[in-house]
């Protein structure tokens, strides 16, 4: 009821809640306006999305319709890959010119069709080449910059990828690949896809297509391939560089495993019987002698194979390498390479002819590797006379490193508190816990206190064994030093206190890198043979990285380099001291049971590091002793190998200024086991008639008297007392007389995790 005293428009208390409710239900005008704008925006966006989707669909349809399926006979062709020396223009060789013959589906053995399907795509006859979900995933992936998804392993997709051998990965090309995959899966009969695939796929050995592959592997036609031969070829096409049995035993082993996988697939698919499977399963079929492609003939064949292997390691495919039209610039210097071949072959003939009696030159193998110290580029390499006659590359084949391995023990010693002036036992001794004595060449005694500098100069076995056993985890420390320098662990790297004497197997290429690291102040560059690769259009698609890594402490490297310079200036490496350059080097000769198995000379200037090794026999394990210089006691690293090195480097160093080594840092001169040498002369109880060295160590000035000079030879490879030998009468008295390495092993090895006995013996 309304009071007569109030105006008619005034609300009562009962009216106010109703008014509030009405207000809450009706939004303000501004709010209604915002919602209208949002609604209209979504409507416009929806229309735009529909228009864009329609345009995209029309565009995709037009793109799809305009994409033409390739004619394998007209559109598929390969382009030869050419290899150049480091000037980028002088041609070294080329990889496979196309070897292909197109044949009809009916001319292909049914076994090869079934084998390829079993190997590569067992659902080939029923799948669509690429699934609808695969199409969607692929389109999204391409728009994001990725690759085609959901079907890259099908035969259809493989064929499309074979059609493109270039490195171009533009979005347009990827979309065209996708369109081709869809179109081919829908429009092309499966028999035609398989036929074209088998006529274009690469099988290795320069063979494109099944007919060329049948001739290249089995000297037969594709129509006559057996079950076994078909299973082999279906296996090989997956990755010829891994499965071609002519590439080595490991390839043959991998091939057998995949061959059996293919046979299992054929049995599973019902295309062969259990009896046929059982008969074929036992072993690979026989491979006939195939006429040799002369592309790899001569010494350059080794270089070509190194280039090919490095391309594969850098991600290039066999098809790209053999038919992608690549332009590969290598690191090899033509002048130095030609000279390396000349020097190695001249010394091979000379050493065999000068031996008394004359020896078989074909059994003597000289390996030479030369690298740029700063970049790791391989400038020259001699791995053998003819790759086709013997595909073992002696320059990359590890063999016992002999006393060149003492270099890495010296690094380990300096890292563990010793200095170049620390002293060790230079006399014959038997480490506690061992049953075999350690001794030097001809039993020479150098005294109980021989500095590390002098031990390096004169390659004193006993001193290095003594030092190694005093280093905590000494053998492992030596291995670590070698690895840091760029020398990978291999056969013969047993962890015992004699590891520095060189049973560890190393290749000349790796040793060249190891010495390069030292003279480069501890900075390690990786060995490589490719500078850059350009595609068919001239675009650089690969460029080698040459920035070195600080792998060994600079002061340690400087001190070891100083010791190695002393080896050349006044030690066992005197044969190369007159080239007018600072040279840091080391000799090495390895022997087992009176057999000299390898002889080395490795040395480096500030610019170039070169490693030379001599071995004998088919496996490189024969006896070098019959090839020794007339008048020498045996075959020494300081003679023919050092002379080979000098002959090569004489040309390599032409027009190069001498760059002095970094001055020695003399690390740990206030520490280590000792900083002084013994003042008394070493014992000469078992010294032979060999002429002693007449030079002294180049240590810093000190108040101690100079060290008594001693003979320059190392330990013989036998525990029996060696006979006295006569020295060559036609050599100057300061030339090294050689240093076969003592290779006897202690009775126990030291595990990598177990420290050596610092009291002087190995457990």
Steps between C-alpha positions, in 0.01 A plus 500: 500500500638844399521779751317817388792710629749363231521573127349241266831429324693401812561127544399318805727254677315216331568643151880528534587126482292467184680795341842347587398167346387670182825693481709180541310325218549784249867577406610857450504634144886500491514130592246413231714687247816303590325168461365600162853596380643170621226304329548682173879447518463126546257488212744685274789277610290192435418622151869582438603155624250338266625714211865421581422131535318511166791685337750258655297204383476641151873578506585154624274349236660708224848417633407134514360501146802682359749265665609257232609149582865444401595293200794295631657479155466870420514678836737286704865568439805531716788744493859399558663613825847642444786506750757782498830574672511782754521772233138419411572466128758225440306178462599192699226266378127439496238273646281270290368616168151352466491131415135419433293294257122518514313170461135393500325357804485161328880500460547507875520175692192448719741429785649851490152655507402290800835553674487879469145514633601272789804719573354847465120505523312178579160672472588647160228317306224621736610841632426835333858620482418761766197490732237777541628572850850498358394763245364726775807456719727564202323819395522638854864393529595667169330826603712491816817447298522124554488198272230266365362277774322165510632310202869572442582131525256379233626404157284775348656763722851365445453518125394864523806582710723322249350723231647799689877458535579865567532655846224757438250484787271796420138500612386486136700186440376338819140576408562358154642184657184471710278555196696238305466250785124548516453502123720198438329301773158571347568495127793271424472119504719333760681300232607822327620655825709193582637484144607865500643469850710199400618682188625807688612398853874504574663167589861614547797434269372778273195289409159665468211261448469127534649408161825689564511362856452141379799542269710684759454243777433168325585543128146393415180659368217612725265240352732218609553602864459216750335520840838539669626765257172689524515501880855640483408785265185582696722523809771711340270771362409604856850642550768389251786649702407276794394183319718467189714196595792620289552783749635269773422225749281717721279577200471131420392428857237775491384378160447144625280627782283710268499226234341268753250769596394524135466122470288496816276765345462304178402193699256700711337644187474154346713580194750220574453161661651380826735272304620791285547712811701230676724443199578869453528592869829330583740738325535774242527389138836506326607825336684473166816694421376831363706706252661783695401862447823687435367817662674402824827379350835619633588689819216750455248220546569517874430873502177454304374243749589729791300779336206267443505377860516854636205605283298210639601597854381855433153378406517479121331195350645251254262630236614861554866403496474290187244698306424830670738715296695613805817706466732387781811700587742290704786604726765319293773716349580365153869593512549339841289198412697433184825540694382266778429231241839557335696487826317194637538301180866595453585394856303177461715405203826628654460330840416162342783523245766618749428223752750219520378278350246699294142469621153496340384861459137392467504382862631830638233756590574865567225716649515880508252753635552876500259748661466873547577568866246781542203352316544121494467501120667194348747646250642175366461131572658185362313184591637264236593463135162391362163490674369241256787264573481541878217703653668520842592863558827476693484867596179445695576145619617495863822318583721492811608859560831398659688780679297774334247423774747622764395849401159451662660353812704820525176701491358283779814545707496880476130502583570304817766712666817399316715734295743456214774501766340235720717189506423132459677165488701464180638156585365150452256414777208274578200690636370353822226251422627434146688197376647668191783749521488834326815589313638716224648420160793260536461523877641854521507648847431875521519538876246504777415869451413596142296812428174477307652733241795270448282188509294651217807602299657157522173303519594321824249224568572444867452866593156513340386181672629636831312828449177327392489284810548807721206688348169428678301285257801542274396281203155659491658846518717417198194382306314817595788715378505319165123536463519869584765548232265346244610135499205261549526189716554180304649153512800442726409780739530274803520688829842401634812686600668437161231665291738783407727251321250484218300179473200735458394502136472840331463610137736743333212744452410496869863533607542798268202665671639413844833672430320793334307555823824525698680749273176702476522580872258223593225606258355197318348514154311203354643327194275539196528468123208717381510881500160569349223352290286683245179372348412487132403868505828610657364566848727409792315232696784384722810672636751341736541647847868564569500675837737308731422400858733556795550134589837500678624769736706756304796492740511119497486497121782755480725292725435174314561679169831626639599145592404379151704779345794371701439154350570653159772743607706255702322168534376210289333724238816665373441391138255789447671780690640687197178622334527852644184473710414435862401132497356294786516128434528147631636174367352160572569135421280218625614142535364173631715188541781621273251618237495871418132564423489876448734797473393862538603859469246766598587869514344842459583862435270782604324466163501132397498169688607187312508138608684214324472129574664192344347151526545173309271220384140463391369581848784734592633264767806368318865552591664826392846385603596356157430845350746680731774725369824322422716513813213572744425266787131498408233717339471832686246783496785749498628380161273433201176634659675822607659534157160450335356771724784739412464438126129579511529800731777657295234581239217556750701772677612681186418871513384466860681712759627336816254559783667440839323283754357654814769530766489221762315585819702260718188398691544346844867595519456549873307173539491150358709214628825686446637807326859390472686229317762276655850642490667165466530338156261213433614143509632354173521137608324366194585769249584385150733649245227739382617860484349719775329830434727801517236762580344616823144574606373853437368563851496845660821610670550359847772459753516126444776357283392382151365152462737233377414404145373154421417281199188592302329165464194338651423160640512191276190288456636200686610420852808313388830685486534642149817449303736788440423672171717697268407853408464619140826639375346739247294708744611797714553418863215723614234321292265280701587136513147389569271405778294179485239521772487253784154348459495232770202534728488473878327204650199708604309792356388799702126568476399851404341557841792366701790735585853388433740430783683827558774320682648369176308186407180401330258270676 
